[in-house]
Amino acid sequence: MTDTIRLTVAQALVRFLGAQYSERDGVSRKLFAGCFGIFGHGNVAGIGQALLEAELTDPDLLPYVLGRNEQAMVHSAAAYTRMRDRLQTWAVSTSVGPGATNMVTGAALATINRLPVLLLPADTFADRSASPLLQELELPGSGDVTVNDCFRPVSRYFDRVWRPEQLPAAMLAAMRVLTDPAETGAVTVCFPQDVQAQAHDWPLELFADRVWHVARPLPERARLAEAAAVIRSARRPVVVAGGGVHYSGATAALAAFCEATGIPVGQSQAGKGTLPFDHPQCLGAIGSTGTTAANAIARDADVVIGIGTRYSDFTTASRTAFQGDGVRFVNVNVAGLDVVKHSGVPVVADARETLEGLRAALAGWRADPDYIEEYRRLDAEWAATVDAAYHPAVPAAGAGGLLTQGEVIGMVNELTDPRDVVVCAAGSMPGDLHKLWQTRDPKGYHVEYGYSCMGYEVAGGVGVAMACPDRDVVVMVGDGSYLMMATELVTAVQEHVKVITVLVQNHGYASIGALSEELGSQRFGTRYRYRGEDGRLDGERLPVDLAANAASLGVRVLPARTPDEFAAALREAKAAEESVVVHVETDPLVPAPDSRSWWDVPVAEVASLESTQRARKTYDQNKATQRPFLQPSDRPTEVTE
């Protein structure tokens, strides 16, 4: 007879999660570092009670952290797992109703970025004994739909535990997806509030330590040979390195491959740091927010080797980056969805294993010396451009002696340590960081740009700091994104997690303001202004004091205006032991250096505004350069009668 223990569903859930481990390359670690949670009537007496029991009897089983915003908790969990190469993550528990649906944005972010996060929203009563409940969705045409069903399209796995007996199957399926490098993303398992509290006799083996192997799929020999043959035929090859290089721990393999072959590397947002900025083959950012060096090489490339990238529109400059006649693609990814993009040679495999295989297959082959000299010259020219942005001829080059965003980025880059981490997500800052930030450590750059979610920055910074307590974490955030979600500064104070937040005040949405102007919409609706007598939002600036706001959340605030004040504030923040906000006002009208690239944002075809008419002409010119990358395969086809 199987030994059993009587526990509630919630108690069993907590015990199960605390016994899960991930393993890769023979190294194992706890899969769940803990559980973020905000309690309401849907989970306080279920999962909340179970977490309390665990804290009192086994504090290391599943440590609990109180968050301030449900979406922010998911962001912190996503940032943590990204820093841990998706081998460790957090669970997130919320109440039913708005507490649950507040997580939907975070779920979308995790799934789009392919980051494993376990979401545990409470749900309405399974027995329907008290329906309709507070916060229950009532649909006249369906009795089994709750608000949590909106998680389905943004989750890689979705389930609902209607009965205690369903828990083992649901959680084993959830673990499978969380530890699958190709299928991972947000996993949502809903728990009706009455089911959480139900007791059941569980087999003890359910709570035994369970190790989930994270696979390294090997490349097929035929595909590896085909990819090597295509690369050998290239005269102007380029690598596009994505986040998959990081997640597979392939940065050393990438460096060895590029050093052996002389092939240069352009980096997506997620792939930045795959080579240090001063590596001889590193051309830095590629695409709409890329460097002029990487984009010039991409424009004439004849073979593009995508490694761990999903080829987002920013990476391909909306499919205008690669203009070479007959350009071919070699795509290496664990996800089948990505290897078929642009009709490339599909290598469904781990990045590290494939790079090592390709290096062996290409032994003796190296890019033409003239090509190597060309891209190194272009890279040196871009390095001079970055230096000019960091150190303009006239310091504080913005209007009224304000710092420019380029100067702020430059000082943060130069005054932080190589292993420190910069965090960002939305606004003008990510694009400027992508092209200007000189990454010195593989984990030194953390910009969420799959979903580019405003409000991610502070919450993400907390997750990064929890994942790597031996590094300083610098959150770069504009006032628009800060106002979306600054509340996790309180969580940082609560947990004694040090985060340095550089809060850039530019009185509005700098990124969308610049885009609006470029597209002929005259920065409409992007400035923080009083409403004028004519009814438009074009009056005086709002007297918003974000420094005072940050101080009210319990962090130390260091205001800075001049270069010397800003540098002194950064040094003071680095020396501090607790979280610090450095507040600086910049001139949003001074742009970063141009990438000489494009991003497809449609402009009105007809308009009475002359500014929009001009923008449409420019749009049509750029649109004409888009390419479908649908070349027919030259692979021989075997026909069987």
C-alpha positions as CSV (number, residue, x, y, z in Angstrom):
1,M,0.0,0.0,0.0
2,T,1.3,3.4,-0.9
3,D,2.1,5.7,2.0
4,T,0.1,8.9,2.0
5,I,-0.2,12.2,3.8
6,R,-3.3,14.3,4.3
7,L,-2.8,17.9,3.1
8,T,-4.8,20.6,1.5
9,V,-4.4,21.1,-2.3
10,A,-2.5,24.3,-1.5
11,Q,-0.2,22.6,1.0
12,A,0.5,19.9,-1.5
13,L,1.3,22.4,-4.2
14,V,3.8,24.2,-2.0
15,R,5.5,21.0,-1.0
16,F,5.6,19.8,-4.6
17,L,7.2,23.1,-5.9
18,G,9.8,23.0,-3.2
19,A,11.0,19.5,-4.3
20,Q,11.5,20.4,-8.0
21,Y,15.0,20.8,-9.5
22,S,16.5,21.5,-12.9
23,E,19.7,20.0,-14.2
24,R,21.9,20.7,-17.2
25,D,25.5,19.5,-17.8
26,G,25.4,17.6,-14.6
27,V,24.7,20.6,-12.4
28,S,21.4,20.8,-10.6
29,R,19.7,23.6,-8.6
30,K,16.3,24.2,-7.1
31,L,13.9,25.1,-9.9
32,F,11.9,27.6,-7.8
33,A,13.8,30.2,-5.8
34,G,10.6,31.1,-4.1
35,C,7.1,32.5,-4.5
36,F,6.1,36.1,-5.0
37,G,2.5,36.8,-3.8
38,I,-0.2,39.3,-3.0
39,F,-3.0,37.9,-1.0
40,G,-6.7,38.5,-1.4
41,H,-9.8,36.5,-0.6
42,G,-9.0,34.0,-3.4
43,N,-5.7,32.8,-2.1
44,V,-5.1,34.1,1.5
45,A,-6.7,31.0,3.2
46,G,-5.3,28.5,0.6
47,I,-1.9,29.2,-0.9
48,G,-1.3,31.9,1.7
49,Q,-1.9,29.5,4.6
50,A,0.3,26.9,2.9
51,L,3.2,29.3,2.5
52,L,2.9,30.4,6.1
53,E,3.1,26.7,7.3
54,A,6.2,26.2,5.0
55,E,7.9,29.4,6.4
56,L,7.4,28.2,10.0
57,T,8.4,24.6,9.4
58,D,10.9,24.7,6.5
59,P,11.9,28.2,5.6
60,D,14.0,27.1,2.6
61,L,11.2,25.1,1.0
62,L,9.6,27.9,-1.0
63,P,10.5,31.4,0.4
64,Y,7.8,34.0,0.2
65,V,8.2,37.6,-1.0
66,L,5.5,40.2,-0.8
67,G,5.1,42.3,-3.9
68,R,3.2,45.5,-4.5
69,N,1.8,44.9,-8.0
70,E,0.8,41.7,-9.6
71,Q,2.2,42.5,-13.0
72,A,5.5,43.7,-11.4
73,M,5.9,40.4,-9.6
74,V,5.8,38.5,-12.9
75,H,8.4,41.0,-14.3
76,S,10.7,40.3,-11.3
77,A,10.3,36.6,-11.8
78,A,11.0,36.9,-15.6
79,A,14.1,39.1,-14.9
80,Y,15.4,36.6,-12.4
81,T,15.0,33.6,-14.7
82,R,16.7,35.4,-17.6
83,M,19.7,36.1,-15.4
84,R,19.8,32.4,-14.4
85,D,19.7,31.3,-18.0
86,R,16.1,30.0,-17.6
87,L,17.3,27.2,-15.2
88,Q,15.7,28.7,-12.1
89,T,12.5,30.8,-11.7
90,W,9.8,31.9,-9.3
91,A,6.1,31.1,-8.8
92,V,3.7,34.0,-8.5
93,S,0.4,33.7,-6.5
94,T,-2.5,36.2,-6.7
95,S,-6.1,36.4,-5.7
96,V,-9.0,35.9,-8.1
97,G,-10.3,38.7,-10.2
98,P,-8.2,41.9,-10.8
99,G,-5.3,40.4,-8.9
100,A,-5.2,37.6,-11.4
101,T,-5.8,39.6,-14.6
102,N,-3.2,42.1,-13.5
103,M,-0.7,39.3,-14.3
104,V,-1.8,39.0,-18.0
105,T,0.7,41.6,-19.2
106,G,3.5,39.9,-17.3
107,A,2.5,36.5,-18.8
108,A,2.6,37.9,-22.3
109,L,6.1,39.4,-21.6
110,A,7.4,36.0,-20.3
111,T,6.0,34.0,-23.2
112,I,7.2,36.4,-25.9
113,N,10.6,36.4,-24.4
114,R,10.4,32.6,-23.8
115,L,11.1,32.9,-20.1
116,P,9.8,30.3,-17.7
117,V,7.5,31.7,-15.0
118,L,4.8,29.8,-13.0
119,L,1.6,31.8,-12.5
120,L,-0.8,30.6,-9.8
121,P,-3.9,32.8,-10.0
122,A,-6.8,31.9,-7.7
123,D,-10.1,31.2,-9.4
124,T,-13.9,31.2,-8.6
125,F,-15.5,28.3,-6.7
126,A,-15.4,24.9,-8.4
127,D,-18.6,23.8,-6.7
128,R,-20.4,27.1,-7.6
129,S,-22.2,26.9,-4.2
130,A,-22.2,30.7,-3.7
131,S,-22.3,32.0,-7.3
132,P,-22.2,34.7,-8.5
133,L,-19.1,35.6,-6.5
134,L,-17.4,38.9,-5.9
135,Q,-15.3,39.5,-9.0
136,E,-16.8,36.6,-10.9
137,L,-17.3,36.9,-14.7
138,E,-20.8,35.9,-15.6
139,L,-21.3,35.0,-19.3
140,P,-24.8,34.1,-20.3
141,G,-23.5,31.7,-23.0
142,S,-20.9,29.8,-20.9
143,G,-20.8,28.6,-17.3
144,D,-17.2,27.3,-17.2
145,V,-15.3,30.5,-18.3
146,T,-13.7,32.7,-15.8
147,V,-11.5,35.8,-16.2
148,N,-8.5,33.6,-16.0
149,D,-9.2,32.2,-19.4
150,C,-7.7,35.3,-20.8
151,F,-4.3,33.7,-19.8
152,R,-4.7,31.0,-22.5
153,P,-3.3,32.9,-25.5
154,V,-0.4,34.3,-23.5
155,S,0.6,31.1,-21.8
156,R,2.7,28.2,-23.1
157,Y,0.7,25.9,-20.9
158,F,-2.7,26.6,-19.2
159,D,-4.6,24.4,-16.8
160,R,-7.2,24.6,-14.0
161,V,-7.3,22.3,-11.1
162,W,-11.0,21.6,-10.6
163,R,-10.4,18.6,-8.2
164,P,-7.6,17.6,-5.9
165,E,-6.9,14.5,-8.0
166,Q,-5.9,16.7,-10.9
167,L,-3.0,18.3,-9.1
168,P,-0.3,15.8,-9.9
169,A,-1.0,15.7,-13.7
170,A,-1.4,19.4,-13.9
171,M,1.9,20.2,-12.1
172,L,3.9,17.6,-13.9
173,A,2.8,19.0,-17.2
174,A,3.6,22.5,-16.0
175,M,7.2,21.4,-15.0
176,R,7.7,19.8,-18.4
177,V,7.0,23.1,-20.2
178,L,9.0,25.2,-17.7
179,T,12.1,23.1,-18.3
180,D,11.8,22.7,-22.0
181,P,14.2,25.2,-23.7
182,A,12.1,25.2,-26.9
183,E,8.6,25.4,-25.5
184,T,9.1,27.5,-22.3
185,G,7.3,30.7,-21.4
186,A,4.5,31.6,-18.9
187,V,2.8,28.6,-17.4
188,T,-0.6,29.3,-15.8
189,V,-2.3,26.9,-13.4
190,C,-5.5,28.2,-11.9
191,F,-6.7,27.2,-8.5
192,P,-10.4,27.7,-7.5
193,Q,-10.4,29.1,-4.0
194,D,-12.5,26.3,-2.5
195,V,-10.3,23.6,-4.1
196,Q,-7.1,25.2,-2.5
197,A,-8.5,24.5,0.9
198,Q,-9.8,21.0,0.3
199,A,-7.9,18.1,2.0
200,H,-6.8,15.0,0.2
201,D,-4.7,11.9,0.8
202,W,-1.5,12.4,-1.3
203,P,1.1,9.7,-2.1
204,L,4.4,10.7,-0.4
205,E,6.2,10.0,-3.6
206,L,4.6,13.1,-5.1
207,F,6.8,15.2,-2.8
208,A,10.1,13.4,-3.4
209,D,12.9,15.4,-5.0
210,R,12.4,15.4,-8.8
211,V,15.1,16.5,-11.2
212,W,14.1,17.9,-14.6
213,H,16.8,17.6,-17.3
214,V,17.2,20.6,-19.5
215,A,18.3,19.2,-22.8
216,R,21.0,20.3,-25.3
217,P,19.6,19.0,-28.6
218,L,22.4,18.0,-30.9
219,P,22.4,19.1,-34.6
220,E,21.7,16.6,-37.2
221,R,24.9,15.7,-39.1
222,A,23.3,16.4,-42.5
223,R,22.0,19.8,-41.5
224,L,25.3,20.7,-39.9
225,A,27.2,19.7,-43.0
226,E,24.7,21.7,-45.2
227,A,25.1,24.8,-42.9
228,A,28.9,24.5,-43.1
229,A,28.8,24.2,-46.9
230,V,26.7,27.4,-47.1
231,I,29.1,29.3,-44.8
232,R,32.2,28.1,-46.8
233,S,30.6,29.5,-49.9
234,A,30.2,33.0,-48.3
235,R,32.3,36.0,-49.1
236,R,30.6,38.3,-46.7
237,P,29.1,36.3,-43.8
238,V,27.7,37.7,-40.6
239,V,26.4,36.2,-37.4
240,V,23.2,37.5,-35.8
241,A,23.5,36.5,-32.1
242,G,20.3,36.4,-30.1
243,G,19.3,35.5,-26.5
244,G,19.6,31.8,-27.2
245,V,23.4,32.2,-27.1
246,H,23.2,33.3,-23.5
247,Y,20.6,30.7,-22.5
248,S,22.7,27.9,-23.8
249,G,25.8,29.2,-22.2
250,A,27.4,29.5,-25.6
251,T,29.3,32.8,-25.3
252,A,32.7,31.1,-25.2
253,A,31.7,28.9,-28.1
254,L,30.7,31.9,-30.1
255,A,34.0,33.7,-29.4
256,A,35.9,30.6,-30.4
257,F,33.9,30.2,-33.6
258,C,34.3,33.8,-34.7
259,E,38.0,33.9,-33.8
260,A,38.6,30.8,-35.9
261,T,36.6,31.9,-38.9
262,G,36.9,35.7,-38.8
263,I,33.1,36.1,-39.1
264,P,31.7,39.3,-37.5
265,V,28.8,39.4,-35.1
266,G,25.8,41.7,-34.8
267,Q,23.8,41.4,-31.7
268,S,20.0,41.6,-31.1
269,Q,18.8,43.3,-27.9
270,A,18.6,39.9,-26.1
271,G,22.0,38.9,-27.7
272,K,23.9,41.9,-26.5
273,G,26.9,40.8,-24.4
274,T,27.3,37.5,-26.3
275,L,30.7,39.0,-27.2
276,P,32.3,41.9,-25.2
277,F,32.1,45.2,-27.1
278,D,35.8,45.3,-27.8
279,H,36.1,41.7,-29.2
280,P,37.7,41.9,-32.7
281,Q,34.6,40.2,-34.3
282,C,32.0,42.2,-32.3
283,L,30.1,44.9,-34.3
284,G,27.6,45.5,-31.5
285,A,23.9,46.1,-32.0
286,I,22.2,45.2,-35.3
287,G,18.9,46.4,-36.8
288,S,16.7,49.4,-36.3
289,T,18.6,50.4,-33.2
290,G,22.0,49.0,-34.3
291,T,25.4,50.4,-35.0
292,T,26.3,51.8,-38.4
293,A,29.1,49.2,-38.6
294,A,26.8,46.2,-38.0
295,N,24.1,47.6,-40.3
296,A,26.6,48.3,-43.1
297,I,27.9,44.8,-43.0
298,A,24.4,43.3,-42.8
299,R,23.3,45.3,-45.8
300,D,25.7,43.5,-48.1
301,A,25.9,40.2,-46.4
302,D,25.6,37.1,-48.6
303,V,25.1,34.6,-45.7
304,V,23.4,35.5,-42.4
305,I,24.0,33.0,-39.6
306,G,21.2,33.5,-37.0
307,I,22.1,31.8,-33.7
308,G,19.4,31.8,-31.0
309,T,17.5,34.7,-32.5
310,R,13.8,34.9,-33.4
311,Y,14.5,37.7,-36.0
312,S,12.2,40.3,-34.6
313,D,11.4,43.4,-36.7
314,F,13.9,45.4,-34.8
315,T,16.6,42.9,-35.5
316,T,15.9,42.7,-39.2
317,A,15.0,46.5,-39.5
318,S,11.5,45.4,-40.6
319,R,13.1,43.1,-43.2
320,T,15.2,45.9,-44.7
321,A,18.5,45.1,-43.0
322,F,19.8,42.4,-45.5
323,Q,19.9,43.7,-49.0
324,G,22.5,41.4,-50.6
325,D,21.5,39.7,-53.9
326,G,20.7,36.1,-53.2
327,V,21.4,36.4,-49.5
328,R,21.0,33.1,-47.7
329,F,20.3,32.2,-44.1
330,V,21.5,29.6,-41.7
331,N,19.3,29.4,-38.7
332,V,20.3,27.7,-35.4
333,N,17.7,27.5,-32.7
334,V,16.2,25.0,-30.3
335,A,12.7,26.2,-31.5
336,G,11.4,24.9,-34.8
337,L,9.4,28.1,-35.2
338,D,12.6,30.1,-35.6
339,V,14.7,28.0,-37.8
340,V,12.3,28.2,-40.8
341,K,12.3,32.0,-40.9
342,H,13.6,33.6,-44.0
343,S,13.8,30.1,-45.7
344,G,17.2,29.4,-44.0
345,V,19.0,26.2,-43.6
346,P,17.2,24.9,-40.5
347,V,19.4,23.6,-37.7
348,V,17.1,22.7,-34.7
349,A,19.8,22.3,-32.0
350,D,21.5,23.8,-29.0
351,A,23.6,26.9,-29.8
352,R,26.7,25.8,-28.0
353,E,26.7,22.3,-29.5
354,T,26.1,23.7,-33.0
355,L,28.8,26.3,-32.8
356,E,31.3,23.7,-31.7
357,G,30.2,21.5,-34.5
358,L,30.4,24.3,-37.1
359,R,33.9,25.3,-35.9
360,A,35.1,21.8,-36.5
361,A,33.4,21.5,-39.8
362,L,34.9,24.8,-41.0
363,A,38.5,24.0,-39.9
364,G,40.9,25.7,-42.2
365,W,38.4,28.1,-43.6
366,R,38.5,31.8,-42.8
367,A,36.9,35.0,-44.1
368,D,38.7,37.1,-46.6
369,P,41.3,39.4,-45.0
370,D,39.9,42.4,-47.0
371,Y,36.5,41.7,-45.5
372,I,37.9,41.5,-42.0
373,E,39.8,44.8,-42.5
374,E,36.6,46.4,-43.8
375,Y,34.4,45.5,-40.8
376,R,37.1,46.4,-38.3
377,R,37.4,49.9,-39.9
378,L,33.7,50.4,-39.8
379,D,33.7,49.3,-36.1
380,A,36.4,51.8,-35.3
381,E,34.4,54.5,-36.9
382,W,31.4,53.6,-34.8
383,A,33.6,53.6,-31.6
384,A,34.5,57.2,-32.4
385,T,30.8,58.0,-32.8
386,V,30.0,56.5,-29.4
387,D,32.9,58.4,-27.8
388,A,31.5,61.7,-29.2
389,A,28.1,60.9,-27.7
390,Y,29.6,60.1,-24.4
391,H,31.9,63.1,-24.4
392,P,30.4,65.9,-26.5
393,A,32.7,68.9,-27.3
394,V,30.5,71.0,-25.1
395,P,29.6,69.1,-21.9
396,A,25.9,69.2,-20.9
397,A,25.1,69.8,-24.5
398,G,21.3,69.9,-24.2
399,A,19.2,73.0,-24.1
400,G,19.7,75.1,-21.0
401,G,22.8,73.2,-20.1
402,L,21.0,69.9,-19.5
403,L,22.7,66.6,-20.0
404,T,21.9,64.6,-23.0
405,Q,20.8,61.0,-22.7
406,G,24.0,59.9,-24.5
407,E,26.1,61.7,-21.8
408,V,24.0,60.0,-19.0
409,I,24.5,56.5,-20.6
410,G,28.2,57.2,-21.1
411,M,28.8,58.2,-17.5
412,V,26.9,55.2,-16.2
413,N,28.8,52.9,-18.5
414,E,32.2,54.3,-17.5
415,L,31.6,54.7,-13.8
416,T,30.2,51.2,-13.2
417,D,32.1,48.0,-12.9
418,P,32.4,45.5,-15.8
419,R,30.2,42.9,-14.0
420,D,27.5,45.4,-13.1
421,V,24.1,45.0,-14.9
422,V,22.2,47.7,-16.7
423,V,18.4,47.1,-16.8
424,C,15.9,48.8,-19.1
425,A,12.8,48.0,-21.2
426,A,10.8,50.8,-22.8
427,G,11.0,54.3,-24.2
428,S,14.0,55.9,-26.0
429,M,16.5,54.4,-23.6
430,P,16.5,50.8,-24.9
431,G,17.4,51.9,-28.4
432,D,20.1,54.2,-27.2
433,L,21.5,51.6,-24.9
434,H,21.5,49.0,-27.7
435,K,23.7,51.1,-29.9
436,L,25.7,53.0,-27.3
437,W,26.2,50.7,-24.3
438,Q,29.6,49.0,-24.2
439,T,29.0,45.6,-22.7
440,R,31.9,44.1,-20.9
441,D,30.4,41.0,-19.3
442,P,27.9,38.5,-20.8
443,K,25.4,39.2,-18.1
444,G,26.0,43.0,-18.0
445,Y,23.2,44.0,-20.3
446,H,19.5,43.2,-19.4
447,V,17.1,45.0,-21.7
448,E,13.6,43.5,-22.1
449,Y,12.7,44.2,-25.7
450,G,10.6,41.3,-26.8
451,Y,7.5,43.0,-25.2
452,S,9.2,46.3,-24.4
453,C,6.9,46.7,-21.4
454,M,6.7,50.1,-19.7
455,G,7.0,49.6,-16.0
456,Y,9.3,46.6,-16.3
457,E,12.4,48.5,-15.3
458,V,12.3,48.7,-11.5
459,A,10.5,45.4,-11.0
460,G,13.0,43.8,-13.4
461,G,15.9,45.4,-11.5
462,V,14.6,43.8,-8.3
463,G,14.6,40.4,-10.0
464,V,18.0,40.9,-11.5
465,A,19.4,41.9,-8.1
466,M,17.9,38.9,-6.4
467,A,19.5,36.6,-9.1
468,C,23.0,38.1,-8.8
469,P,23.5,39.7,-5.4
470,D,27.2,40.0,-6.0
471,R,26.7,42.7,-8.8
472,D,25.4,46.2,-8.7
473,V,22.2,46.6,-10.7
474,V,21.6,49.9,-12.5
475,V,18.0,50.5,-13.7
476,M,17.8,53.1,-16.4
477,V,14.3,54.5,-16.6
478,G,12.5,57.5,-18.1
479,D,9.8,59.4,-16.3
480,G,7.1,57.9,-18.4
481,S,8.0,54.3,-17.6
482,Y,8.8,55.1,-14.0
483,L,5.2,56.5,-13.5
484,M,3.8,53.3,-14.8
485,M,5.2,51.1,-12.0
486,A,7.6,52.5,-9.4
487,T,6.1,50.5,-6.6
488,E,8.6,47.7,-6.5
489,L,11.1,50.2,-5.0
490,V,9.2,49.3,-1.8
491,T,9.9,45.6,-2.3
492,A,13.6,46.4,-2.8
493,V,13.6,48.3,0.5
494,Q,11.6,45.4,2.2
495,E,14.0,42.7,1.0
496,H,17.2,44.8,1.4
497,V,17.9,44.4,-2.3
498,K,20.1,47.1,-3.6
499,V,19.1,48.6,-6.9
500,I,20.5,51.8,-8.3
501,T,17.8,53.6,-10.3
502,V,18.8,56.3,-12.7
503,L,15.6,58.2,-13.1
504,V,15.7,60.4,-16.3
505,Q,13.2,63.2,-16.2
506,N,12.3,64.6,-19.6
507,H,8.7,65.7,-18.9
508,G,7.0,63.2,-21.3
509,Y,7.4,60.3,-23.6
510,A,10.7,60.9,-25.3
511,S,10.7,57.8,-27.5
512,I,7.1,58.1,-28.8
513,G,7.5,61.9,-29.0
514,A,10.5,61.5,-31.4
515,L,8.6,58.7,-33.3
516,S,5.5,60.9,-33.5
517,E,7.5,63.8,-34.9
518,E,9.3,61.5,-37.4
519,L,5.9,60.2,-38.6
520,G,4.3,63.6,-39.0
521,S,2.2,63.6,-35.8
522,Q,4.1,66.5,-34.2
523,R,4.7,64.9,-30.8
524,F,0.9,65.0,-30.2
525,G,0.0,63.5,-26.8
526,T,3.5,62.9,-25.6
527,R,4.3,65.8,-23.3
528,Y,3.3,66.2,-19.7
529,R,1.5,69.5,-19.8
530,Y,-1.4,71.4,-18.4
531,R,-4.4,71.7,-20.6
532,G,-4.4,75.2,-22.2
533,E,-7.3,77.6,-22.7
534,D,-7.8,76.1,-26.2
535,G,-8.4,72.7,-24.7
536,R,-5.2,71.2,-25.9
537,L,-2.5,69.6,-23.7
538,D,0.1,72.2,-24.7
539,G,0.3,74.4,-21.6
540,E,3.0,74.7,-19.0
541,R,4.9,71.7,-17.8
542,L,3.3,69.7,-14.9
543,P,5.0,70.4,-11.6
544,V,5.6,66.6,-10.9
545,D,8.3,65.9,-8.4
546,L,9.5,62.4,-9.1
547,A,12.4,62.7,-6.7
548,A,10.1,63.4,-3.9
549,N,7.9,60.5,-5.0
550,A,10.9,58.1,-4.9
551,A,11.9,59.3,-1.5
552,S,8.4,58.7,-0.2
553,L,8.8,55.0,-1.2
554,G,11.7,54.6,1.3
555,V,14.8,55.0,-1.0
556,R,17.6,57.5,-0.8
557,V,17.4,60.0,-3.6
558,L,20.4,61.9,-5.1
559,P,19.5,64.8,-7.4
560,A,21.9,65.7,-10.1
561,R,22.0,68.3,-12.9
562,T,25.5,68.9,-14.0
563,P,28.0,66.3,-15.3
564,D,30.0,66.6,-12.0
565,E,26.9,66.2,-9.9
566,F,25.8,63.2,-11.8
567,A,29.2,61.5,-11.6
568,A,29.4,62.2,-7.9
569,A,25.9,60.8,-7.4
570,L,26.7,57.6,-9.2
571,R,29.9,57.1,-7.1
572,E,27.8,57.7,-4.0
573,A,25.2,55.2,-5.1
574,K,27.8,52.6,-5.9
575,A,29.2,53.0,-2.4
576,A,25.8,52.7,-0.7
577,E,24.5,49.4,0.7
578,E,20.8,50.0,0.0
579,S,18.7,51.1,-2.9
580,V,19.4,54.6,-4.3
581,V,17.6,56.7,-6.9
582,V,19.7,59.2,-8.9
583,H,17.4,61.8,-10.4
584,V,18.6,63.7,-13.5
585,E,16.8,66.0,-16.0
586,T,17.9,65.6,-19.6
587,D,17.1,67.2,-22.9
588,P,14.8,64.8,-24.9
589,L,15.3,66.7,-28.1
590,V,19.0,65.7,-28.5
591,P,18.9,62.3,-30.3
592,A,21.5,59.5,-30.1
593,P,23.6,58.8,-33.2
594,D,21.6,57.6,-36.2
595,S,21.7,53.8,-37.0
596,R,21.0,54.4,-40.7
597,S,18.3,51.9,-40.4
598,W,14.5,51.8,-40.4
599,W,11.5,50.5,-38.5
600,D,8.1,49.9,-40.1
601,V,5.5,52.0,-38.4
602,P,2.7,52.9,-41.0
603,V,1.9,56.5,-41.7
604,A,-1.5,57.8,-42.7
605,E,-2.0,57.4,-46.5
606,V,-4.0,60.6,-46.7
607,A,-3.8,63.6,-44.4
608,S,-4.3,67.3,-44.4
609,L,-1.2,67.9,-42.3
610,E,1.8,68.7,-44.4
611,S,4.1,67.0,-41.8
612,T,2.2,63.8,-42.3
613,Q,2.3,64.0,-46.0
614,R,6.1,64.4,-45.9
615,A,6.4,61.5,-43.5
616,R,4.3,59.3,-45.8
617,K,6.6,59.9,-48.8
618,T,9.6,58.8,-46.6
619,Y,7.6,55.8,-45.5
620,D,6.8,54.7,-49.0
621,Q,10.5,55.0,-50.0
622,N,11.6,52.8,-47.1
623,K,8.7,50.3,-47.6
624,A,9.9,49.7,-51.1
625,T,13.1,48.2,-49.8
626,Q,11.4,45.5,-47.7
627,R,12.3,42.0,-48.7
628,P,10.3,38.8,-48.1
629,F,13.3,36.5,-47.8
630,L,11.4,33.7,-49.5
631,Q,14.1,32.4,-51.8
632,P,13.4,28.8,-53.1
633,S,15.6,26.2,-51.5
634,D,18.4,24.7,-53.6
635,R,18.3,21.6,-51.5
636,P,17.8,18.4,-53.6
637,T,14.4,16.9,-53.3
638,E,14.0,13.2,-53.3
639,V,10.7,12.0,-54.8
640,T,9.3,8.6,-53.9
641,E,6.8,7.0,-56.2
